[in-house]
Amino acid sequence: MKFQYRTEGTCSQMITFDMDENKVVSNIEFFGGCNGNLKAIAVAVDGKTADEIYDLFHGITCGYKPTSCSDQLANAVMEAAKNV
């Protein structure tokens, strides 16, 4: 199933990804933000579960911001997991 998540408080504006019935995430794409870093994050967690991604990235901040693109990904996959 394809999901779309509008981020808050980050340079990226949106994240899209697929999640299967086992809550495995794939095809992650960030729109906006630090292109190279976000591509690396997407590749690094492709095939991981929502719980694994959440455990890796929840609470990571970016500079003075209280969140980050990876933290927003953690939030996005957990929200999506509720609907799978």
PyMOL CGO cylinders between C-alpha atoms (Angstrom):
from pymol import cmd
from pymol.cgo import CYLINDER

trace = [
    CYLINDER, 0.00, 0.00, 0.00, 1.31, 3.47, -0.89, 0.3, 1, 1, 1, 1, 1, 1,
    CYLINDER, 1.31, 3.47, -0.89, 1.45, 6.13, 1.84, 0.3, 1, 1, 1, 1, 1, 1,
    CYLINDER, 1.45, 6.13, 1.84, 2.05, 9.85, 1.75, 0.3, 1, 1, 1, 1, 1, 1,
    CYLINDER, 2.05, 9.85, 1.75, 3.10, 11.87, 4.79, 0.3, 1, 1, 1, 1, 1, 1,
    CYLINDER, 3.10, 11.87, 4.79, 3.37, 15.66, 4.98, 0.3, 1, 1, 1, 1, 1, 1,
    CYLINDER, 3.37, 15.66, 4.98, 6.31, 16.52, 7.21, 0.3, 1, 1, 1, 1, 1, 1,
    CYLINDER, 6.31, 16.52, 7.21, 6.41, 19.25, 9.85, 0.3, 1, 1, 1, 1, 1, 1,
    CYLINDER, 6.41, 19.25, 9.85, 9.39, 21.34, 10.92, 0.3, 1, 1, 1, 1, 1, 1,
    CYLINDER, 9.39, 21.34, 10.92, 11.86, 20.05, 8.32, 0.3, 1, 1, 1, 1, 1, 1,
    CYLINDER, 11.86, 20.05, 8.32, 13.30, 21.12, 4.99, 0.3, 1, 1, 1, 1, 1, 1,
    CYLINDER, 13.30, 21.12, 4.99, 11.62, 18.18, 3.29, 0.3, 1, 1, 1, 1, 1, 1,
    CYLINDER, 11.62, 18.18, 3.29, 7.92, 18.73, 2.73, 0.3, 1, 1, 1, 1, 1, 1,
    CYLINDER, 7.92, 18.73, 2.73, 6.68, 15.21, 2.08, 0.3, 1, 1, 1, 1, 1, 1,
    CYLINDER, 6.68, 15.21, 2.08, 7.63, 11.54, 2.31, 0.3, 1, 1, 1, 1, 1, 1,
    CYLINDER, 7.63, 11.54, 2.31, 6.09, 8.76, 0.24, 0.3, 1, 1, 1, 1, 1, 1,
    CYLINDER, 6.09, 8.76, 0.24, 6.64, 5.04, 0.74, 0.3, 1, 1, 1, 1, 1, 1,
    CYLINDER, 6.64, 5.04, 0.74, 5.09, 1.61, 0.36, 0.3, 1, 1, 1, 1, 1, 1,
    CYLINDER, 5.09, 1.61, 0.36, 4.24, -0.65, 3.30, 0.3, 1, 1, 1, 1, 1, 1,
    CYLINDER, 4.24, -0.65, 3.30, 3.14, -4.25, 3.01, 0.3, 1, 1, 1, 1, 1, 1,
    CYLINDER, 3.14, -4.25, 3.01, 0.89, -6.29, 5.30, 0.3, 1, 1, 1, 1, 1, 1,
    CYLINDER, 0.89, -6.29, 5.30, 3.92, -7.20, 7.46, 0.3, 1, 1, 1, 1, 1, 1,
    CYLINDER, 3.92, -7.20, 7.46, 4.69, -3.49, 7.95, 0.3, 1, 1, 1, 1, 1, 1,
    CYLINDER, 4.69, -3.49, 7.95, 7.82, -3.74, 5.79, 0.3, 1, 1, 1, 1, 1, 1,
    CYLINDER, 7.82, -3.74, 5.79, 8.68, -0.39, 4.21, 0.3, 1, 1, 1, 1, 1, 1,
    CYLINDER, 8.68, -0.39, 4.21, 10.04, 0.12, 0.70, 0.3, 1, 1, 1, 1, 1, 1,
    CYLINDER, 10.04, 0.12, 0.70, 10.29, 2.73, -2.07, 0.3, 1, 1, 1, 1, 1, 1,
    CYLINDER, 10.29, 2.73, -2.07, 10.90, 5.63, 0.33, 0.3, 1, 1, 1, 1, 1, 1,
    CYLINDER, 10.90, 5.63, 0.33, 11.08, 9.02, -1.34, 0.3, 1, 1, 1, 1, 1, 1,
    CYLINDER, 11.08, 9.02, -1.34, 11.61, 12.42, 0.28, 0.3, 1, 1, 1, 1, 1, 1,
    CYLINDER, 11.61, 12.42, 0.28, 10.52, 15.63, -1.43, 0.3, 1, 1, 1, 1, 1, 1,
    CYLINDER, 10.52, 15.63, -1.43, 12.75, 18.57, -0.56, 0.3, 1, 1, 1, 1, 1, 1,
    CYLINDER, 12.75, 18.57, -0.56, 15.52, 18.51, 2.01, 0.3, 1, 1, 1, 1, 1, 1,
    CYLINDER, 15.52, 18.51, 2.01, 19.14, 17.35, 1.69, 0.3, 1, 1, 1, 1, 1, 1,
    CYLINDER, 19.14, 17.35, 1.69, 18.87, 15.24, -1.41, 0.3, 1, 1, 1, 1, 1, 1,
    CYLINDER, 18.87, 15.24, -1.41, 21.95, 13.03, -1.01, 0.3, 1, 1, 1, 1, 1, 1,
    CYLINDER, 21.95, 13.03, -1.01, 21.47, 12.37, 2.69, 0.3, 1, 1, 1, 1, 1, 1,
    CYLINDER, 21.47, 12.37, 2.69, 17.82, 11.53, 2.28, 0.3, 1, 1, 1, 1, 1, 1,
    CYLINDER, 17.82, 11.53, 2.28, 18.52, 9.16, -0.60, 0.3, 1, 1, 1, 1, 1, 1,
    CYLINDER, 18.52, 9.16, -0.60, 21.04, 7.40, 1.65, 0.3, 1, 1, 1, 1, 1, 1,
    CYLINDER, 21.04, 7.40, 1.65, 18.50, 7.09, 4.48, 0.3, 1, 1, 1, 1, 1, 1,
    CYLINDER, 18.50, 7.09, 4.48, 15.93, 5.68, 2.05, 0.3, 1, 1, 1, 1, 1, 1,
    CYLINDER, 15.93, 5.68, 2.05, 18.37, 3.04, 0.77, 0.3, 1, 1, 1, 1, 1, 1,
    CYLINDER, 18.37, 3.04, 0.77, 19.62, 2.17, 4.26, 0.3, 1, 1, 1, 1, 1, 1,
    CYLINDER, 19.62, 2.17, 4.26, 16.16, 1.33, 5.63, 0.3, 1, 1, 1, 1, 1, 1,
    CYLINDER, 16.16, 1.33, 5.63, 14.53, -0.13, 2.53, 0.3, 1, 1, 1, 1, 1, 1,
    CYLINDER, 14.53, -0.13, 2.53, 13.11, -3.51, 3.55, 0.3, 1, 1, 1, 1, 1, 1,
    CYLINDER, 13.11, -3.51, 3.55, 13.03, -2.75, 7.29, 0.3, 1, 1, 1, 1, 1, 1,
    CYLINDER, 13.03, -2.75, 7.29, 9.84, -2.82, 9.34, 0.3, 1, 1, 1, 1, 1, 1,
    CYLINDER, 9.84, -2.82, 9.34, 8.10, 0.26, 10.69, 0.3, 1, 1, 1, 1, 1, 1,
    CYLINDER, 8.10, 0.26, 10.69, 9.23, -0.69, 14.22, 0.3, 1, 1, 1, 1, 1, 1,
    CYLINDER, 9.23, -0.69, 14.22, 12.86, -1.00, 13.13, 0.3, 1, 1, 1, 1, 1, 1,
    CYLINDER, 12.86, -1.00, 13.13, 12.79, 2.38, 11.40, 0.3, 1, 1, 1, 1, 1, 1,
    CYLINDER, 12.79, 2.38, 11.40, 11.12, 3.99, 14.40, 0.3, 1, 1, 1, 1, 1, 1,
    CYLINDER, 11.12, 3.99, 14.40, 13.72, 2.55, 16.78, 0.3, 1, 1, 1, 1, 1, 1,
    CYLINDER, 13.72, 2.55, 16.78, 16.55, 3.86, 14.59, 0.3, 1, 1, 1, 1, 1, 1,
    CYLINDER, 16.55, 3.86, 14.59, 15.31, 7.40, 13.93, 0.3, 1, 1, 1, 1, 1, 1,
    CYLINDER, 15.31, 7.40, 13.93, 12.75, 8.54, 16.49, 0.3, 1, 1, 1, 1, 1, 1,
    CYLINDER, 12.75, 8.54, 16.49, 13.96, 11.56, 18.43, 0.3, 1, 1, 1, 1, 1, 1,
    CYLINDER, 13.96, 11.56, 18.43, 16.81, 12.57, 16.12, 0.3, 1, 1, 1, 1, 1, 1,
    CYLINDER, 16.81, 12.57, 16.12, 16.99, 16.35, 15.75, 0.3, 1, 1, 1, 1, 1, 1,
    CYLINDER, 16.99, 16.35, 15.75, 18.49, 18.55, 13.04, 0.3, 1, 1, 1, 1, 1, 1,
    CYLINDER, 18.49, 18.55, 13.04, 20.50, 21.52, 14.28, 0.3, 1, 1, 1, 1, 1, 1,
    CYLINDER, 20.50, 21.52, 14.28, 18.26, 23.74, 16.39, 0.3, 1, 1, 1, 1, 1, 1,
    CYLINDER, 18.26, 23.74, 16.39, 15.06, 22.06, 15.17, 0.3, 1, 1, 1, 1, 1, 1,
    CYLINDER, 15.06, 22.06, 15.17, 13.18, 19.70, 17.53, 0.3, 1, 1, 1, 1, 1, 1,
    CYLINDER, 13.18, 19.70, 17.53, 12.82, 17.14, 14.70, 0.3, 1, 1, 1, 1, 1, 1,
    CYLINDER, 12.82, 17.14, 14.70, 14.61, 15.97, 11.56, 0.3, 1, 1, 1, 1, 1, 1,
    CYLINDER, 14.61, 15.97, 11.56, 13.74, 14.31, 8.27, 0.3, 1, 1, 1, 1, 1, 1,
    CYLINDER, 13.74, 14.31, 8.27, 14.65, 10.92, 9.73, 0.3, 1, 1, 1, 1, 1, 1,
    CYLINDER, 14.65, 10.92, 9.73, 12.50, 11.61, 12.82, 0.3, 1, 1, 1, 1, 1, 1,
    CYLINDER, 12.50, 11.61, 12.82, 9.64, 12.56, 10.50, 0.3, 1, 1, 1, 1, 1, 1,
    CYLINDER, 9.64, 12.56, 10.50, 10.14, 9.26, 8.64, 0.3, 1, 1, 1, 1, 1, 1,
    CYLINDER, 10.14, 9.26, 8.64, 9.86, 7.44, 11.98, 0.3, 1, 1, 1, 1, 1, 1,
    CYLINDER, 9.86, 7.44, 11.98, 6.58, 9.23, 12.68, 0.3, 1, 1, 1, 1, 1, 1,
    CYLINDER, 6.58, 9.23, 12.68, 5.32, 8.57, 9.15, 0.3, 1, 1, 1, 1, 1, 1,
    CYLINDER, 5.32, 8.57, 9.15, 5.89, 4.82, 9.21, 0.3, 1, 1, 1, 1, 1, 1,
    CYLINDER, 5.89, 4.82, 9.21, 4.30, 4.42, 12.63, 0.3, 1, 1, 1, 1, 1, 1,
    CYLINDER, 4.30, 4.42, 12.63, 1.23, 6.36, 11.52, 0.3, 1, 1, 1, 1, 1, 1,
    CYLINDER, 1.23, 6.36, 11.52, 0.99, 4.24, 8.39, 0.3, 1, 1, 1, 1, 1, 1,
    CYLINDER, 0.99, 4.24, 8.39, 1.43, 1.02, 10.39, 0.3, 1, 1, 1, 1, 1, 1,
    CYLINDER, 1.43, 1.02, 10.39, -1.82, 1.81, 12.22, 0.3, 1, 1, 1, 1, 1, 1,
    CYLINDER, -1.82, 1.81, 12.22, -3.63, 1.55, 8.86, 0.3, 1, 1, 1, 1, 1, 1,
    CYLINDER, -3.63, 1.55, 8.86, -2.12, -1.70, 7.59, 0.3, 1, 1, 1, 1, 1, 1,
]
cmd.load_cgo(trace, "trace")
